[in-house]
Amino acid sequence: MCCAGDMDTSNPAVFVNAELLPMYVGRKVRAVVQVLHSDGVAIKGKSTDDRSLIIKGSLPPFPLSNFVEVIGIADTNNSIQAEIVTDFGEKFDAFTYNLSYANLRMGSTKAYFSRSVNGPFFKVARSDDVPIHVPIHLS
């Protein structure tokens, strides 16, 4: 059984697509990628916004299905050095994923979110009206 004490919250991964990746070069990111080609050394794929991405690094030793989630360090404007690759299966609703993500960042909830050095945070007002920022973990 997992508990909060087992989770590493010191460096949360920011949800990105290929359009947002350049903003986070050198930082830990999380992206869903459609696998177009994998040779065991790199994955050539397509982000949920239909742009090309290259995934390098720690790739699984087994064949991948159509969609994977990648957690790693954005090392260029279009590539991620993978730490974790999770197979998401043959079908993935990229449209709804992008729509949900856009609503979180730009939609009616925008007043509750802020950008910081460590990614998206939820603003929580304390009783003395001094806001504190709590990291969002959407895993």
matplotlib code that plots the C-alpha trace (Angstrom):
import matplotlib.pyplot as plt

x = [0.0, 1.3, 1.3, 2.2, 5.5, 6.5, 6.0, 8.7, 7.1, 10.4, 10.5, 7.0, 6.7, 4.8, 2.2, 3.3, 2.6, 5.1, 4.0, 4.7, 7.9, 10.3, 9.2, 10.4, 13.8, 16.0, 13.0, 11.0, 8.0, 5.3, 3.8, 1.6, 3.1, 1.8, 4.5, 5.3, 8.6, 10.7, 14.1, 15.0, 17.2, 14.7, 11.0, 9.9, 6.4, 3.6, 2.5, -1.2, -1.1, 0.0, 3.6, 6.7, 8.6, 11.7, 12.0, 15.5, 16.9, 15.4, 13.1, 11.4, 12.9, 9.6, 7.6, 5.4, 1.8, 0.4, 0.4, 2.9, 3.2, 6.8, 8.2, 11.7, 13.8, 13.0, 16.5, 15.6, 12.6, 11.4, 12.9, 12.6, 15.3, 13.0, 13.1, 9.8, 7.9, 4.4, 2.5, -1.0, -2.4, -3.8, -6.3, -6.1, -8.4, -5.8, -8.6, -10.2, -6.7, -5.8, -9.2, -8.9, -5.4, -6.4, -9.3, -7.0, -4.5, -6.7, -10.3, -12.7, -10.3, -7.4, -7.9, -7.0, -3.8, -0.4, 2.9, 6.0, 9.4, 8.1, 5.1, 1.3, 0.2, -3.2, -3.7, -5.2, -6.2, -5.5, -7.7, -5.4, -6.0, -2.3, -2.3, -0.2, 0.7, 0.2, 1.7, -0.9, -0.2, -2.4, -1.2]
y = [0.0, 3.4, 6.3, 10.0, 9.3, 7.1, 9.8, 12.1, 15.6, 17.5, 17.8, 17.5, 16.9, 19.6, 18.4, 19.5, 18.9, 19.7, 23.4, 23.9, 21.8, 24.7, 26.6, 23.8, 22.8, 21.5, 20.7, 17.6, 17.1, 14.7, 14.1, 11.6, 10.6, 8.5, 6.1, 6.4, 4.5, 3.0, 1.3, 0.7, 3.8, 6.5, 6.9, 9.1, 10.2, 12.7, 14.8, 15.2, 18.6, 16.7, 17.9, 15.7, 14.7, 12.5, 10.4, 9.2, 7.6, 4.9, 3.0, -0.2, -3.4, -4.6, -3.4, -0.4, 0.0, 3.1, 5.6, 6.1, 8.5, 9.8, 11.4, 12.9, 16.0, 18.2, 18.4, 20.3, 22.1, 18.8, 16.0, 14.5, 12.4, 9.7, 8.5, 6.6, 5.4, 4.0, 2.1, 3.6, 1.1, 1.3, 4.1, 7.5, 10.5, 13.3, 15.8, 15.5, 15.4, 18.7, 20.3, 19.3, 20.6, 23.9, 24.3, 23.9, 26.4, 29.0, 28.3, 29.2, 27.9, 30.2, 32.4, 29.4, 28.6, 30.4, 29.7, 29.3, 27.9, 24.5, 24.4, 24.8, 25.3, 25.6, 28.8, 28.1, 31.1, 30.7, 32.2, 35.3, 35.7, 35.1, 32.7, 29.6, 27.5, 23.8, 21.7, 19.9, 16.2, 14.9, 11.4]
z = [0.0, -0.9, 1.4, 1.1, 2.8, -0.1, -2.7, -3.9, -4.0, -4.1, -7.9, -9.4, -13.2, -15.1, -17.6, -21.1, -24.8, -27.6, -27.7, -24.0, -23.8, -24.8, -21.7, -19.4, -20.9, -18.1, -15.9, -15.0, -17.3, -18.0, -21.5, -23.4, -26.7, -29.6, -30.6, -34.3, -34.3, -31.5, -32.1, -28.4, -28.3, -29.0, -29.6, -32.4, -31.6, -31.7, -28.8, -28.0, -29.9, -33.1, -33.0, -33.2, -30.0, -29.5, -26.3, -25.3, -22.2, -20.0, -22.4, -21.6, -23.0, -24.4, -27.4, -26.8, -27.8, -29.5, -26.5, -23.7, -20.8, -20.4, -17.2, -17.6, -18.2, -21.2, -22.8, -26.0, -27.5, -28.9, -26.8, -23.4, -21.6, -20.1, -16.5, -16.6, -19.6, -18.9, -21.6, -22.0, -24.5, -28.0, -27.6, -26.0, -26.3, -27.0, -27.8, -24.3, -22.7, -24.4, -23.6, -20.0, -19.8, -21.5, -19.1, -16.1, -17.4, -19.1, -18.3, -15.5, -12.9, -13.9, -10.9, -8.7, -10.5, -10.7, -12.4, -10.4, -10.6, -9.8, -12.2, -11.6, -8.1, -6.5, -4.4, -1.0, 1.2, 4.9, 7.6, 7.7, 3.9, 3.1, 0.1, 0.2, -2.8, -2.9, -5.7, -7.9, -8.4, -11.1, -11.4]

ax = plt.figure().add_subplot(projection="3d")
ax.plot(x, y, z, "-o")
ax.set_aspect("equal")
plt.show()
